[in-house]
Amino acid sequence: MSTKLFVGNLSFNTTENDLLDAFAAHGTVVEANLMMDRVTGKPRGFGFVTMSTPEEAQKAIEALNGASFGGRALTVNVAKPREERTGGGGGGRREYGGGRNRY
């Protein structure tokens, strides 16, 4: 089992310190990160917490998944590895093709 946990359904007022404090009650927290919107700089409502051992991670999941935190029921589970994003997509510009004059 991994020691990195996904934490979802966070209040937008939650800070990284709030997250750290909540999980520290269940073991040693190595890292706590809130995900922020790149454009607005505001929290996106989820984050990641890394615990020091798989046992502590499991203990935190059991204690905090579904628990009320900041007025919301937390979702806490093992973080899935980040999927690689492909170069994205097609769609080119239409005006560069064809052989007919549109005018």
N, CA, C and O atoms as a GROMACS GRO file, in nm:
protein
  412
    1MET      N    1   0.084  -0.119   0.000
    1MET     CA    2   0.000   0.000   0.000
    1MET      C    3   0.089   0.125   0.000
    1MET      O    4   0.194   0.128   0.064
    2SER      N    5   0.045   0.223  -0.071
    2SER     CA    6   0.117   0.350  -0.078
    2SER      C    7   0.093   0.432   0.048
    2SER      O    8  -0.002   0.407   0.122
    3THR      N    9   0.179   0.528   0.071
    3THR     CA   10   0.160   0.616   0.186
    3THR      C   11   0.101   0.750   0.144
    3THR      O   12   0.075   0.835   0.229
    4LYS      N   13   0.079   0.770   0.013
    4LYS     CA   14   0.022   0.895  -0.036
    4LYS      C   15  -0.130   0.881  -0.045
    4LYS      O   16  -0.182   0.788  -0.107
    5LEU      N   17  -0.199   0.976   0.017
    5LEU     CA   18  -0.345   0.971   0.022
    5LEU      C   19  -0.407   1.088  -0.054
    5LEU      O   20  -0.356   1.200  -0.052
    6PHE      N   21  -0.517   1.058  -0.121
    6PHE     CA   22  -0.599   1.161  -0.184
    6PHE      C   23  -0.700   1.206  -0.080
    6PHE      O   24  -0.761   1.124  -0.011
    7VAL      N   25  -0.719   1.337  -0.068
    7VAL     CA   26  -0.817   1.392   0.025
    7VAL      C   27  -0.910   1.483  -0.055
    7VAL      O   28  -0.867   1.587  -0.105
    8GLY      N   29  -1.035   1.444  -0.066
    8GLY     CA   30  -1.130   1.520  -0.146
    8GLY      C   31  -1.244   1.577  -0.064
    8GLY      O   32  -1.261   1.544   0.053
    9ASN      N   33  -1.322   1.661  -0.128
    9ASN     CA   34  -1.437   1.730  -0.071
    9ASN      C   35  -1.396   1.824   0.042
    9ASN      O   36  -1.467   1.837   0.142
   10LEU      N   37  -1.282   1.888   0.024
   10LEU     CA   38  -1.234   1.984   0.123
   10LEU      C   39  -1.307   2.117   0.107
   10LEU      O   40  -1.344   2.157  -0.003
   11SER      N   41  -1.327   2.184   0.218
   11SER     CA   42  -1.380   2.319   0.216
   11SER      C   43  -1.278   2.409   0.147
   11SER      O   44  -1.158   2.387   0.158
   12PHE      N   45  -1.325   2.508   0.075
   12PHE     CA   46  -1.234   2.599   0.006
   12PHE      C   47  -1.160   2.690   0.104
   12PHE      O   48  -1.070   2.764   0.064
   13ASN      N   49  -1.197   2.685   0.231
   13ASN     CA   50  -1.128   2.763   0.335
   13ASN      C   51  -1.016   2.683   0.402
   13ASN      O   52  -0.943   2.738   0.485
   14THR      N   53  -1.003   2.555   0.369
   14THR     CA   54  -0.902   2.469   0.430
   14THR      C   55  -0.762   2.512   0.387
   14THR      O   56  -0.739   2.544   0.271
   15THR      N   57  -0.669   2.513   0.483
   15THR     CA   58  -0.529   2.544   0.453
   15THR      C   59  -0.447   2.416   0.462
   15THR      O   60  -0.493   2.314   0.513
   16GLU      N   61  -0.324   2.422   0.412
   16GLU     CA   62  -0.235   2.306   0.423
   16GLU      C   63  -0.207   2.274   0.570
   16GLU      O   64  -0.193   2.157   0.606
   17ASN      N   65  -0.200   2.376   0.654
   17ASN     CA   66  -0.179   2.352   0.798
   17ASN      C   67  -0.298   2.280   0.860
   17ASN      O   68  -0.280   2.193   0.945
   18ASP      N   69  -0.421   2.314   0.818
   18ASP     CA   70  -0.540   2.244   0.866
   18ASP      C   71  -0.532   2.095   0.830
   18ASP      O   72  -0.560   2.008   0.912
   19LEU      N   73  -0.492   2.070   0.707
   19LEU     CA   74  -0.479   1.933   0.658
   19LEU      C   75  -0.372   1.858   0.737
   19LEU      O   76  -0.394   1.744   0.779
   20LEU      N   77  -0.259   1.921   0.757
   20LEU     CA   78  -0.149   1.861   0.832
   20LEU      C   79  -0.193   1.828   0.974
   20LEU      O   80  -0.165   1.719   1.024
   21ASP      N   81  -0.261   1.921   1.039
   21ASP     CA   82  -0.307   1.898   1.176
   21ASP      C   83  -0.406   1.782   1.186
   21ASP      O   84  -0.398   1.700   1.277
   22ALA      N   85  -0.498   1.774   1.092
   22ALA     CA   86  -0.599   1.669   1.094
   22ALA      C   87  -0.537   1.530   1.079
   22ALA      O   88  -0.578   1.436   1.147
   23PHE      N   89  -0.438   1.519   0.992
   23PHE     CA   90  -0.377   1.389   0.966
   23PHE      C   91  -0.268   1.354   1.068
   23PHE      O   92  -0.240   1.236   1.090
   24ALA      N   93  -0.208   1.454   1.129
   24ALA     CA   94  -0.102   1.430   1.228
   24ALA      C   95  -0.156   1.354   1.349
   24ALA      O   96  -0.079   1.287   1.418
   25ALA      N   97  -0.285   1.364   1.375
   25ALA     CA   98  -0.344   1.290   1.487
   25ALA      C   99  -0.342   1.139   1.462
   25ALA      O  100  -0.367   1.061   1.554
   26HIS      N  101  -0.312   1.098   1.340
   26HIS     CA  102  -0.316   0.955   1.304
   26HIS      C  103  -0.181   0.901   1.261
   26HIS      O  104  -0.172   0.788   1.214
   27GLY      N  105  -0.076   0.980   1.276
   27GLY     CA  106   0.058   0.935   1.241
   27GLY      C  107   0.144   1.051   1.197
   27GLY      O  108   0.104   1.167   1.207
   28THR      N  109   0.262   1.019   1.149
   28THR     CA  110   0.356   1.122   1.106
   28THR      C  111   0.327   1.163   0.963
   28THR      O  112   0.326   1.080   0.871
   29VAL      N  113   0.302   1.290   0.944
   29VAL     CA  114   0.274   1.344   0.811
   29VAL      C  115   0.406   1.389   0.749
   29VAL      O  116   0.476   1.473   0.806
   30VAL      N  117   0.438   1.333   0.634
   30VAL     CA  118   0.560   1.370   0.562
   30VAL      C  119   0.537   1.497   0.481
   30VAL      O  120   0.623   1.585   0.474
   31GLU      N  121   0.418   1.505   0.419
   31GLU     CA  122   0.388   1.618   0.331
   31GLU      C  123   0.236   1.634   0.320
   31GLU      O  124   0.161   1.537   0.320
   32ALA      N  125   0.193   1.758   0.310
   32ALA     CA  126   0.051   1.789   0.287
   32ALA      C  127   0.044   1.897   0.180
   32ALA      O  128   0.104   2.003   0.194
   33ASN      N  129  -0.030   1.870   0.073
   33ASN     CA  130  -0.043   1.966  -0.038
   33ASN      C  131  -0.188   1.987  -0.075
   33ASN      O  132  -0.263   1.891  -0.093
   34LEU      N  133  -0.228   2.114  -0.086
   34LEU     CA  134  -0.358   2.148  -0.141
   34LEU      C  135  -0.339   2.181  -0.288
   34LEU      O  136  -0.242   2.248  -0.324
   35MET      N  137  -0.429   2.136  -0.371
   35MET     CA  138  -0.420   2.169  -0.512
   35MET      C  139  -0.489   2.303  -0.536
   35MET      O  140  -0.602   2.325  -0.493
   36MET      N  141  -0.419   2.391  -0.606
   36MET     CA  142  -0.470   2.525  -0.632
   36MET      C  143  -0.496   2.543  -0.782
   36MET      O  144  -0.427   2.484  -0.865
   37ASP      N  145  -0.595   2.623  -0.814
   37ASP     CA  146  -0.624   2.655  -0.953
   37ASP      C  147  -0.512   2.744  -1.007
   37ASP      O  148  -0.475   2.843  -0.943
   38ARG      N  149  -0.459   2.711  -1.122
   38ARG     CA  150  -0.348   2.788  -1.180
   38ARG      C  151  -0.387   2.931  -1.216
   38ARG      O  152  -0.306   3.022  -1.203
   39VAL      N  153  -0.508   2.949  -1.259
   39VAL     CA  154  -0.552   3.080  -1.305
   39VAL      C  155  -0.591   3.171  -1.188
   39VAL      O  156  -0.545   3.284  -1.178
   40THR      N  157  -0.677   3.120  -1.100
   40THR     CA  158  -0.729   3.204  -0.993
   40THR      C  159  -0.645   3.200  -0.865
   40THR      O  160  -0.652   3.292  -0.783
   41GLY      N  161  -0.566   3.094  -0.848
   41GLY     CA  162  -0.487   3.079  -0.726
   41GLY      C  163  -0.569   3.033  -0.607
   41GLY      O  164  -0.519   3.031  -0.494
   42LYS      N  165  -0.695   2.997  -0.630
   42LYS     CA  166  -0.782   2.952  -0.522
   42LYS      C  167  -0.777   2.800  -0.510
   42LYS      O  168  -0.748   2.730  -0.607
   43PRO      N  169  -0.806   2.748  -0.390
   43PRO     CA  170  -0.806   2.602  -0.371
   43PRO      C  171  -0.909   2.534  -0.461
   43PRO      O  172  -1.015   2.590  -0.490
   44ARG      N  173  -0.876   2.411  -0.504
   44ARG     CA  174  -0.965   2.335  -0.592
   44ARG      C  175  -1.052   2.237  -0.515
   44ARG      O  176  -1.136   2.169  -0.576
   45GLY      N  177  -1.035   2.228  -0.382
   45GLY     CA  178  -1.121   2.141  -0.303
   45GLY      C  179  -1.066   2.002  -0.280
   45GLY      O  180  -1.137   1.915  -0.229
   46PHE      N  181  -0.941   1.979  -0.316
   46PHE     CA  182  -0.879   1.850  -0.287
   46PHE      C  183  -0.730   1.868  -0.267
   46PHE      O  184  -0.672   1.972  -0.300
   47GLY      N  185  -0.668   1.764  -0.213
   47GLY     CA  186  -0.525   1.770  -0.189
   47GLY      C  187  -0.470   1.631  -0.167
   47GLY      O  188  -0.539   1.531  -0.185
   48PHE      N  189  -0.343   1.626  -0.127
   48PHE     CA  190  -0.274   1.500  -0.104
   48PHE      C  191  -0.197   1.509   0.026
   48PHE      O  192  -0.138   1.612   0.058
   49VAL      N  193  -0.198   1.399   0.100
   49VAL     CA  194  -0.122   1.390   0.224
   49VAL      C  195  -0.038   1.264   0.216
   49VAL      O  196  -0.088   1.157   0.182
   50THR      N  197   0.091   1.276   0.247
   50THR     CA  198   0.180   1.161   0.250
   50THR      C  199   0.211   1.129   0.395
   50THR      O  200   0.263   1.212   0.469
   51MET      N  201   0.180   1.006   0.434
   51MET     CA  202   0.208   0.959   0.570
   51MET      C  203   0.341   0.884   0.568
   51MET      O  204   0.388   0.845   0.461
   52SER      N  205   0.401   0.862   0.685
   52SER     CA  206   0.534   0.802   0.688
   52SER      C  207   0.534   0.651   0.666
   52SER      O  208   0.633   0.596   0.618
   53THR      N  209   0.425   0.582   0.700
   53THR     CA  210   0.419   0.437   0.678
   53THR      C  211   0.283   0.398   0.620
   53THR      O  212   0.185   0.471   0.638
   54PRO      N  213   0.276   0.284   0.552
   54PRO     CA  214   0.147   0.236   0.501
   54PRO      C  215   0.046   0.212   0.614
   54PRO      O  216  -0.074   0.232   0.595
   55GLU      N  217   0.094   0.169   0.730
   55GLU     CA  218   0.004   0.145   0.843
   55GLU      C  219  -0.060   0.275   0.890
   55GLU      O  220  -0.180   0.279   0.920
   56GLU      N  221   0.019   0.381   0.897
   56GLU     CA  222  -0.036   0.511   0.937
   56GLU      C  223  -0.133   0.563   0.832
   56GLU      O  224  -0.235   0.624   0.865
   57ALA      N  225  -0.102   0.539   0.705
   57ALA     CA  226  -0.192   0.581   0.597
   57ALA      C  227  -0.326   0.510   0.611
   57ALA      O  228  -0.431   0.573   0.598
   58GLN      N  229  -0.323   0.380   0.637
   58GLN     CA  230  -0.446   0.303   0.653
   58GLN      C  231  -0.525   0.352   0.774
   58GLN      O  232  -0.647   0.362   0.770
   59LYS      N  233  -0.455   0.381   0.881
   59LYS     CA  234  -0.519   0.432   1.004
   59LYS      C  235  -0.589   0.565   0.976
   59LYS      O  236  -0.701   0.589   1.023
   60ALA      N  237  -0.523   0.652   0.899
   60ALA     CA  238  -0.582   0.783   0.864
   60ALA      C  239  -0.705   0.765   0.775
   60ALA      O  240  -0.804   0.836   0.792
   61ILE      N  241  -0.699   0.672   0.681
   61ILE     CA  242  -0.815   0.646   0.594
   61ILE      C  243  -0.933   0.601   0.679
   61ILE      O  244  -1.044   0.653   0.664
   62GLU      N  245  -0.910   0.505   0.769
   62GLU     CA  246  -1.017   0.452   0.851
   62GLU      C  247  -1.078   0.560   0.941
   62GLU      O  248  -1.199   0.562   0.963
   63ALA      N  249  -0.994   0.650   0.992
   63ALA     CA  250  -1.042   0.752   1.084
   63ALA      C  251  -1.109   0.870   1.014
   63ALA      O  252  -1.205   0.927   1.066
   64LEU      N  253  -1.059   0.908   0.895
   64LEU     CA  254  -1.102   1.034   0.835
   64LEU      C  255  -1.194   1.021   0.714
   64LEU      O  256  -1.263   1.117   0.680
   65ASN      N  257  -1.198   0.906   0.648
   65ASN     CA  258  -1.286   0.892   0.533
   65ASN      C  259  -1.431   0.901   0.580
   65ASN      O  260  -1.476   0.819   0.660
   66GLY      N  261  -1.503   1.000   0.530
   66GLY     CA  262  -1.642   1.022   0.569
   66GLY      C  263  -1.658   1.112   0.691
   66GLY      O  264  -1.769   1.151   0.725
   67ALA      N  265  -1.547   1.145   0.756
   67ALA     CA  266  -1.553   1.231   0.875
   67ALA      C  267  -1.583   1.375   0.834
   67ALA      O  268  -1.546   1.419   0.726
   68SER      N  269  -1.650   1.446   0.924
   68SER     CA  270  -1.680   1.587   0.898
   68SER      C  271  -1.556   1.672   0.925
   68SER      O  272  -1.493   1.661   1.031
   69PHE      N  273  -1.522   1.755   0.828
   69PHE     CA  274  -1.403   1.841   0.839
   69PHE      C  275  -1.436   1.972   0.768
   69PHE      O  276  -1.457   1.973   0.647
   70GLY      N  277  -1.441   2.080   0.843
   70GLY     CA  278  -1.478   2.207   0.782
   70GLY      C  279  -1.621   2.208   0.731
   70GLY      O  280  -1.653   2.280   0.636
   71GLY      N  281  -1.707   2.129   0.795
   71GLY     CA  282  -1.847   2.124   0.754
   71GLY      C  283  -1.876   2.034   0.635
   71GLY      O  284  -1.987   2.035   0.582
   72ARG      N  285  -1.777   1.956   0.593
   72ARG     CA  286  -1.797   1.866   0.479
   72ARG      C  287  -1.747   1.726   0.511
   72ARG      O  288  -1.655   1.710   0.592
   73ALA      N  289  -1.806   1.626   0.449
   73ALA     CA  290  -1.763   1.487   0.470
   73ALA      C  291  -1.644   1.459   0.379
   73ALA      O  292  -1.656   1.463   0.256
   74LEU      N  293  -1.530   1.430   0.439
   74LEU     CA  294  -1.408   1.406   0.362
   74LEU      C  295  -1.414   1.276   0.284
   74LEU      O  296  -1.480   1.180   0.325
   75THR      N  297  -1.345   1.274   0.172
   75THR     CA  298  -1.316   1.152   0.098
   75THR      C  299  -1.167   1.131   0.111
   75THR      O  300  -1.088   1.214   0.068
   76VAL      N  301  -1.128   1.020   0.172
   76VAL     CA  302  -0.986   0.990   0.190
   76VAL      C  303  -0.960   0.849   0.140
   76VAL      O  304  -1.023   0.754   0.188
   77ASN      N  305  -0.870   0.835   0.045
   77ASN     CA  306  -0.831   0.703  -0.003
   77ASN      C  307  -0.689   0.708  -0.057
   77ASN      O  308  -0.627   0.814  -0.066
   78VAL      N  309  -0.638   0.592  -0.094
   78VAL     CA  310  -0.502   0.584  -0.147
   78VAL      C  311  -0.498   0.657  -0.280
   78VAL      O  312  -0.583   0.636  -0.367
   79ALA      N  313  -0.399   0.743  -0.296
   79ALA     CA  314  -0.385   0.821  -0.420
   79ALA      C  315  -0.344   0.728  -0.533
   79ALA      O  316  -0.257   0.643  -0.517
   80LYS      N  317  -0.408   0.746  -0.646
   80LYS     CA  318  -0.371   0.670  -0.766
   80LYS      C  319  -0.254   0.740  -0.834
   80LYS      O  320  -0.244   0.863  -0.827
   81PRO      N  321  -0.167   0.665  -0.900
   81PRO     CA  322  -0.057   0.730  -0.971
   81PRO      C  323  -0.112   0.824  -1.078
   81PRO      O  324  -0.213   0.797  -1.141
   82ARG      N  325  -0.043   0.934  -1.096
   82ARG     CA  326  -0.086   1.033  -1.195
   82ARG      C  327  -0.073   0.975  -1.334
   82ARG      O  328   0.031   0.918  -1.370
   83GLU      N  329  -0.178   0.989  -1.413
   83GLU     CA  330  -0.175   0.938  -1.549
   83GLU      C  331  -0.098   1.035  -1.637
   83GLU      O  332  -0.111   1.157  -1.624
   84GLU      N  333  -0.019   0.980  -1.727
   84GLU     CA  334   0.054   1.063  -1.821
   84GLU      C  335  -0.045   1.124  -1.920
   84GLU      O  336  -0.133   1.056  -1.972
   85ARG      N  337  -0.028   1.251  -1.944
   85ARG     CA  338  -0.115   1.317  -2.042
   85ARG      C  339  -0.048   1.313  -2.177
   85ARG      O  340   0.072   1.336  -2.190
   86THR      N  341  -0.126   1.283  -2.277
   86THR     CA  342  -0.070   1.281  -2.411
   86THR      C  343  -0.067   1.423  -2.467
   86THR      O  344  -0.128   1.513  -2.409
   87GLY      N  345   0.000   1.442  -2.574
   87GLY     CA  346   0.019   1.573  -2.632
   87GLY      C  347  -0.107   1.645  -2.669
   87GLY      O  348  -0.099   1.765  -2.697
   88GLY      N  349  -0.213   1.588  -2.672
   88GLY     CA  350  -0.336   1.656  -2.688
   88GLY      C  351  -0.379   1.675  -2.824
   88GLY      O  352  -0.287   1.647  -2.900
   89GLY      N  353  -0.441   1.698  -2.860
   89GLY     CA  354  -0.522   1.684  -2.957
   89GLY      C  355  -0.538   1.733  -3.086
   89GLY      O  356  -0.467   1.832  -3.104
   90GLY      N  357  -0.590   1.708  -3.160
   90GLY     CA  358  -0.608   1.737  -3.297
   90GLY      C  359  -0.674   1.867  -3.320
   90GLY      O  360  -0.644   1.964  -3.250
   91GLY      N  361  -0.748   1.874  -3.398
   91GLY     CA  362  -0.824   1.989  -3.432
   91GLY      C  363  -0.745   2.087  -3.508
   91GLY      O  364  -0.768   2.192  -3.447
   92GLY      N  365  -0.685   2.107  -3.580
   92GLY     CA  366  -0.615   2.211  -3.650
   92GLY      C  367  -0.707   2.318  -3.698
   92GLY      O  368  -0.827   2.314  -3.674
   93ARG      N  369  -0.652   2.413  -3.766
   93ARG     CA  370  -0.733   2.526  -3.813
   93ARG      C  371  -0.787   2.494  -3.951
   93ARG      O  372  -0.712   2.450  -4.038
   94ARG      N  373  -0.912   2.515  -3.972
   94ARG     CA  374  -0.978   2.475  -4.095
   94ARG      C  375  -0.940   2.560  -4.215
   94ARG      O  376  -0.947   2.513  -4.329
   95GLU      N  377  -0.901   2.681  -4.192
   95GLU     CA  378  -0.876   2.766  -4.308
   95GLU      C  379  -0.751   2.726  -4.387
   95GLU      O  380  -0.724   2.782  -4.493
   96TYR      N  381  -0.676   2.629  -4.336
   96TYR     CA  382  -0.556   2.585  -4.407
   96TYR      C  383  -0.581   2.456  -4.484
   96TYR      O  384  -0.496   2.368  -4.477
   97GLY      N  385  -0.682   2.440  -4.550
   97GLY     CA  386  -0.702   2.314  -4.620
   97GLY      C  387  -0.798   2.332  -4.733
   97GLY      O  388  -0.853   2.440  -4.756
   98GLY      N  389  -0.818   2.227  -4.801
   98GLY     CA  390  -0.913   2.231  -4.910
   98GLY      C  391  -0.854   2.295  -5.032
   98GLY      O  392  -0.741   2.343  -5.029
   99GLY      N  393  -0.927   2.297  -5.136
   99GLY     CA  394  -0.876   2.352  -5.259
   99GLY      C  395  -0.970   2.453  -5.320
   99GLY      O  396  -0.944   2.505  -5.428
  100ARG      N  397  -1.078   2.482  -5.253
  100ARG     CA  398  -1.174   2.575  -5.310
  100ARG      C  399  -1.161   2.711  -5.247
  100ARG      O  400  -1.124   2.726  -5.131
  101ASN      N  401  -1.190   2.808  -5.325
  101ASN     CA  402  -1.192   2.945  -5.275
  101ASN      C  403  -1.330   2.968  -5.212
  101ASN      O  404  -1.432   2.944  -5.276
  102ARG      N  405  -1.331   3.013  -5.088
  102ARG     CA  406  -1.459   3.030  -5.019
  102ARG      C  407  -1.526   3.161  -5.051
  102ARG      O  408  -1.638   3.182  -5.005
  103TYR      N  409  -1.467   3.249  -5.125
  103TYR     CA  410  -1.524   3.382  -5.145
  103TYR      C  411  -1.591   3.394  -5.276
  103TYR      O  412  -1.644   3.500  -5.308
   0.00000   0.00000   0.00000
